[in-house]
């Protein structure tokens, strides 16, 4: 019995080994693993955020939209044409700040269209497409507070969100200028804004688009304003798998085409200056010179290059 | 994957390796900029502070409420006190602890303005303390009710008042009986203190979330934080075991004679 049974088992093992070698062989030959997967499955998985208005957010009923999401749909349309496919199904996969990098790394997400800062630490694990949005870290305060600059925040309560680069930025600023903030941490952006709204914080330091979005969503948007100097500049980019230069090149080619066709100003107006679904709020963030520069000189430089003085 | 524990020796400001990595936590050296290890230790301090304060509130309030629930029916005052303590227990054990923390931080100070001046770790400790007090009260009640009714009858026969009965007869026995479940509750207080991150107390969970974002070394950060939580909870366990051993009266409570076997 024993010897009889072991034969089919051995055979099955051999078959399994052979087929796994075959799979390794075929993927090594392929031009781009991601493009191959898209072509063979007829589907692509886009990583999106739940509430990063207006960059990437849900409009309800598991539909997703936003500045980066619309750009990604254009990019994927271009890739679909390039691969000669008639249809391409886009699966939306919501991601968080914590899981977005691992999900792109392990191939669950093919292209992440959220609000990810391109920095050198992340670039070790994932690839970044050319930047189309440059974020500026600003200060939101109550309109009647009289605060107009970060220098007036010494000793005041400053809110920011746990798990963001702004926390470190505040720390660096304290050290560099010898001032002391009383930092309070919201567990998410809505929570941090609540701290400002309820008076537990005098200012909320965060990415300009997030501040603008939260102010636009608040009960009385006129009670708040964004003031002061730009505290930091960060390129926000679409994330792609790291070891797939062909896919990244295809994405960048599509981005170049969108920019060359002059579509970017229209996209900016649509998402940042006009009413957006689902509540028809207006974010009201003017196009910054830094973003305009990024469109004119497409590049994938990390944040570290932006903040070199 | 390979662990890179060197991340704890890096400065929290520029990511460079600091001069005094381990010596600084023993106050032997002083870093110009704090390292992640220094920050981790500070965060641990906050966790212990919140948990310790919460536990102190919980033990005091819990012992009082648990005792009040067992008061004999001797008049209107005692009936009122029984009802009050029952309401206390049901209120605080039926609301999730995170919701209670938000209530104490965001909602209650909106009505009682002086509370706004309290630092957030006090509010969290109150929330955590009251939540745990409801659970401790039930354990104290169970301990008191597990005593033979003859104890109370004997005290009454001796002419002791109700408060004397509790002070000299019932509580010394009951509180010894409930030390094992109190050990669990004390360890829970350490673990539940992690909700404090939600209201801006810079404790271990907040440190983990922030530091893993800054360093991209989530595995190492979370391992260290897990180890510190486990170490803190286990220390509480040992201290309680010591108290259990020291407070034991031979022949009083037979079950505790073999308490050492339970660990």
Interface residues (C-beta under 8 A of the other chain):
Chain A: X97 X98 X101 X121 X122 X124 X125 X162 X163 X164 X165 X167 X168 X171 X172 X175 X184 X185 X186 X187 X191 X194 X195 X198 X199 X200
Chain B: X12 X13 X14 X33 X106 X110 X116 X120 X197 X198 X200 X202 X206 X209 X210 X212 X213 X214 X215 X216 X218
